[in-house]
Amino acid sequence: MKKKRIYASLIVLLIGLVGTVAVYFATAIYQTDSVALITDKHIKDTLVQKDKDVYGNQDETRKQVLHLLILSGKHKGERYTATNNYYPSQLVTQKYRAGQRIFVNIKKGQAALVNPKRDWVLALVLTITLALMVLLVGVKSFKLMASMAISWIIFYGVILLDVKLNGSGIILLFSAAVVIFSFVSLAIVQGINKKMLATWLSTLLGIFVSFGLCYLIMELTGETEMRFETGEYATQDPRGLFFAQTLLGILGAVMDESTDIVTSLYELVQTKKDVTVKDMIQSGRTLGQEIMGPLINVLVLIFISEALPETILYLRDNNTLSTTFGFTLSLGATQSIISAIGIVLTVVFATGCSLWFLHEKEQGKLNE
C-alpha cells in the first residue's frame, strides 16, 4: 500500500510538472492582456532620485528600460520598449527581471506594463500540494481535492451573488454559505453517515452560537471602537463584510476541531466495549484541552502575519501603538477572539453530539 501511494504521488507530481510547464508557456488563453517576454539579458536600471520623508524613512525611485517581445494577441511578434519606475521596497510597484514573462496592454503603439505572469507559480504550488496529499493520505486525498474544488466553485458563486445583490442581506447570504460549505466538505470527505452528521451539527452549533453571542455583545455595547471603515477595499457595507469574514473565519477553526473530537470519540466507542457516558465526556474534555491551545494560537499567528506589513508602516510613520492597533489590528483581533470563543464552545457541542454514538452502540445499532 505504501509503494502504491509513492507511485501515485510520483505520477501526480509528473503530470503536475508537465502542466506547470504548459501553463508557463501558455499565451493564447489570455484575452484581455497580451503576454510579453523581457528579452534583455541585463536590464538597464538607473537611480532617478532618493526619497526621505519627515519621519526619516528612506527609499529610492529607480527606472528600468525593458525591451519586450509580444507573444500573444494581434500584436504577436512585435517588439516594444517600455520604462518601469519602481521603489526597491516594492510595496506598490514591481521590479522586473531579465527573461521574465509579463502581461502588457498595448494602446496607441505603446506597451503599458500590467503585472508579472505568475500563473505557473500557482500551478507548481498546487502540484506539490496534491503530490504530498496523495503520498500521505492515499486514495482519500482525491476526496479532499474534490472537496476543495467544489468549495471554490461554491465560494465563487456566493461572491457573484453578493456582487449582484450589492451587499444586501450579506449576513444571511454568508450564513447560508457556511451551512453549505460545511455540509459539502464533510459529506465528500466522510460520506453521509451519523458520524458526519454529528460533526456537521457540532460545527454549526459552534459557529452560530459563538457568532450570535458576539453579535449580541456588540449590539449591547453599541459597537464601541469597532472601526469597520478600516476594512481593506470595502466597496460594500464594511460592517456586513466584517461579519461575513468572521463567519468564514470561525468555520475553518470550528470544523477542524469538531472533526478531530467527533472522530476520536467515535473510535473510542468502537474500540472500548465498556465505555460510559462519563468516559466520553471526560475524553471529549481532555481532547478539547489539547486542541484548543494550538488552534487559537494558529488563528492569532495568521492574523498577526497578515497585519504585520501595514502595522510596521504605521509605526514607522510615528503613529502611536493605540492608533496603529485601531487602524490595523482591531478588526482582526476581534475576529480572532470570536473564533476563539467558537473553539471553546465547540468542545462542548462536539462531545455532546458524540454521545449519540454511545447510545447507538448500547442498542447494537452503530454503523459507519
N, C-alpha and C positions, 0 to 999 in steps of 0.2 A: 504493500500500500504506500509506503514511504517513497519507493522508487517511482511509482506511478505519479505521485504528487510532484516529484522532482522533474520527471519528463514533461508533465503537463505544464509546469511552471516555465520550463525552458521553451516549450512551444509557444506559450503566450508571450514570453519575452521576445522571441524571434519575430513573431507576427507583429508585435508592437513596435519593434525597432524598424521593421520594413515600413510599417505605417507612418512612423515618425519621419523617416527619410522622405516618404512620399509627400507628407504634409509640408516638409521643409522646402521641397522643390515645387510645390503646387502654386500655380499662379492664376490659372484661368477661372478658378472658382469664385474669385472676388469680383464683384460687380461695381461697387461704389468707388473704390480707390484702385489705383494701379500699383503693382509690385515693382520695385526698382532695386537694382543691385549697386552698391557703392563700389566702383571699380578702382578706387585709389588703393595703392599698396601702403602709402603713408599719407595720411590726411594732413593738410596744412592747417595748423591750429595756432592762432595768434591771440595775444592778450589785447583786449580792447581798452579796459580800464579796471582799476581796483576800486572796490566799494567798501565803505565803512560807515556804519550808522552811528547814531548818537549814543548807543549803548556799548560801543566798542566791538560789535560783531563785524567780522571781515569776510569778504567774498570777492570774487572776480567775475568780470564779464569777458568771455572768450568767444572767438569766432572760428568756425570751421568752414572750409571750402570743400564741397563734396561734388564729385563727378559721378553722374548716375546713368545707368543703362536701364531703360524701361523693359520689363519682362512680360507685361500683360496689357490687355486693353487695346484700344485703337491706336495708341502711340507706341506699341511694341516695337522694339529695335531702335527707337530714337534715343539720343543722348542729351542730357541736360547738365547744367552746372547750377548748384544751389548753395546758399550760405545758411549756416545754422549758428545762431547766437545762444550760448548756454552758460549756466553758472556751474562751477565744479561741485557745488553742493547737490545739484540735480534735484532740487526739491520740486520745482515746477517746470524744469527744462530737461532736455535729453542730450547726452553726449553720444555721438555715433562712432562706430568702429569701422576700420577698413574691411571690405568684403561682406559687410552686413547687408541683409535684405530688409527693406523698409517699405512702408506704404507712402505713396505720394498722390497728390491731387494736382492734375495739370490743367491750368486755365490760362488762356491768352499767351500761350507759348512759354509759360513759366511753371516750374515744378515746385509745388509747396509741400514741405515735409509734413507728414501726419504723425506717424509713430513707427517704432520697430515692428517687424513681423515676428511675433512671439508665439504663434500658434503651435509650432513644433515643440517648444518647451513644455507646453501643456500636454501634448501628446506623449512626450517622453516621460513626464512625471506620472501620467496615468498608466503608462506601460509598466513602469517599475512597481507602482502600487498594485496593479492587477496580478503581476507575476508573484509578488510577495504574498498576496492573499491566497492564490492558488497553492503556493508552496506550504503555507502554514495551516490553511483551513481545509484545503482539498475541494471536493465537489460542492460543498456548501458555499464556497466563495462565489459561484455563479449566481446563487440566490441573492447574495449580498450585492453583486453587481447589478442584477435586475432591480433590486430594491432601490439602489442609488439612482439608477436611470429613471425609474418611474417617479421617484421623489422629485428629481429635477424637472421632469415634464409637468408634474402637478404644480410645483412652485412657479414655473414659467406661466402656466395657465392662471394661477392666482394673481401674479403680478399684472398680467394683461387685463384681467377682470378689474383689479384695483385701479389701474390707469383709466379704464373705460368708465368706471363709476366715479373717478376723480376723488377718491378717498372717502366717499360717503359710506358709512357702515363698515369702516375698516376693521374695527374690533370684532364685529360679528363675522366678517369675512375670514379673518385670520384665525378666529376661534374654530370655525368650521374646517379651515385648512389644517389646523393642529389635529383635529379628530381624524381627518382623512389620512394625513401623513403617518400618524402613529399606527392606525389600523393597517394600512397597506404595507408599511415596513415590517410590522410584526407578522402579518399574515403570510408574506412571501418568505421570510426567513424561518419562522417557526411552524407555519401551517396553521389552519384554523382548528384549534382544539381548546380544551379547557385551560391548559397552561397559558396559551397565548391570550385567551380572553381575560384571565386573571391579571396577566401583565398589562394588557391594554387598559383594563378598568383601573388598576392602581396608578397607571401613568396619567390617565385623565383626571383622577381624583387629585393627584399631586400637583398637576398643572393648574387646574381651575380653582382649587381651594386656596392655594398659595397666591394665585393672581387675584382672586376675589378678596382675600384678606388685605393685601397690599393696596388694592384699588379703594377699599373701604377706608383704610388709614389715610390715604392721600386725600380722599374726599373730606374726611373729618378735619384734617389739618389745613384744608384749603390749598393743597399742593404747594405749600410754602417752600421757597428756594428751589423749586423744580424749574430749571431753565430749559424748557422744551425748545426754545428758539436756537439753542446751540447745536442742535442735531445737524449733522452734515448733509448738505444738499436736500434739505427738507422742502420739496416743491409742493407738498400737500400739507394737511394739518399736522404740524410737528408732534402734537400731543398724541394723536392717533397712531402715527408712525412709531412713537416710543413704545406704546402699548403693544403694537404688532411685533416689534423687535423683542420685547420682553416675553411674549408668548412663545415665540420660536426659540428663544434662549432657554427658557425653562424646559421646553420639550426635550432638547438634546440631553440635558443632565438627568432629568427625571426618568426618561425612558431607559437610559443606560442603567440607572440604579434599580429600577423595577425589574428589568430583565435579569440582573445579577441575583437579586434577592429571591424572586419567584423561582428561578431555575435552580438555585442552590437548595431551597426548601423543598422543591419538588423531588430532587434527587435524594434528599434526606428521607422523605416519606417513602420513596421507592426502595431504599436500601435498609432502613431501620424498621423492623417489624413492630416493635413495641413503642414507637414514638407517640407522645401525648401532645395535647394542645399546649401544655405548659412548656414542653421541649421546643415546640415550634415557635412559640412567642419568644423564648429565650434565644433561640438560634437566630431568629429574624433580628432581634435587638443587637446581638453580637455582630452579625453581618453588617447591619446599618452603621454601627460604630466604626467598623473597619473601613467602610466605603465612604462615609460622609466626609471625613477629613480630606482625603485625596481629591474627591470630586470638587469640593468647594475651593480647594487650593488651585486646581486646574482652571476653574472659572475665573478666579481672581487674577491668575497669571496671564490668561488670554486677554482679559480686559486691560491689564496694565501694559502688555506688549502692544496692543492696538492703539492705546492712547499715548504711548511713550514719545513718539516724534513730536506731536503737537504740544505735549507738556514741556518738552525741552525748549521748543521755540518760545513758548510763553515765558518761561523762566529766564531765558537768555535776553528777552526784551524787558527785563527788570519788573515783571509783574509779580505781585505778592503770591504767596502759596495759596491763600484763600481765593484770590481772583483766578488763579490757574486752575484750582480744583473746580470752581464753579463753572468755568467755561470748557474744560476738557475732561474732567473726571467725574463730575457729579452724576450725570445720567448713567454712565457705565457702572459706577459704584452702586447706584440704586438697583439696576438690573441684576447685578451680582448678588445683592442682598436678597432680592425677591427669589432668585434661583436657589440661593442657599436655604431659604425657608421651605421651598418646594422639596429640596433634597431631604431635609429633616422630616417633613411630614410624610414623604413617600415611604420611609421606613415603616411607619405605622400602617399605611394603606397596603403596601406590598405584603407585609406579614399577615394582615387581616384577610386579604384575598387568597393567600396561600393556604389558610386554614380550611378552605373549601376542599382542597385535595385530601386533607386528612379525613374529613367527613366522608368523602367518596371511598377512601381506602377501607375505612371501618365497615363499609357496606359491601366491600369486594367488587366495586364498580369502577375503580380507577383505570383510566385508559389514556393512551398518549394522544 
